[in-house]
């Protein structure tokens, strides 16, 4: 089973791959193609997301405001 790993594919391309490649035989092996199923692993809590560090440009702007 081969799953689509990226969401950057167009719907038309996925449908075409399903029609052409699903069940295709290559080197005496059958290729199976199916739509990817995206699921959230665990629960998402935005409060647990690490905070971004301020950039040096922001620090320079603050210094200029203070002066």
N, C-alpha and C positions, 0 to 999 in steps of 0.2 A: 504494500500500500504506500503510495506516494502522496503526501499532503502538501498543499500550497502553504508555504511558510511566510509569504509576504502579502500584504494587502494592496500592493501596488499594481496588481493585474486588473485589466479591464474585464468587465462582465462578459463581453463578447468573446474574449480570448479564453476565458475559463470554460464557457459553453462549448467553444470549438474544440478545446482539448478533451473535454468529456466525450464529445461525439466521435472524435477521431482516434484518440489514444486508449480509451477505456476498452479493455478486451483485446487490444492489439498484441500480436505475438512477435517477440524479438528474441532471437537466439534460443528458441524453444522455451521461452518463458512468457507468461501472460502478464501484460502491464495492466494494473488497476489504477484508475484515476477517479478521485472523488473530491467534492468541495471541502475546503477546510472548515473546521468547526472551531470557532474561537470561544474560549471560556476563561474567566478570571480565576486564577489560582489563589485560593484563600480569600481573605477579605481585604478590602482597601480602606485604609484610614489616612486621610490627607494630613492629619495632625502629626503622624509619624514620619512624614516625608522630611528628609534632611533640608535644612535651610541653606540657601545659596550664600556664598561669601560675597561681600561687596567687592566690586572691581576697583582697581587702583584709580581709575578715572573718577569714580564717585568720591574717593578719598581726597583727590586733588580738588575737586569742586567744593567740598566741605572746607578745606583749608583756605581756599580763596574767599569763601563767604565769611569765614572767621576774621580774616585780615582786613 
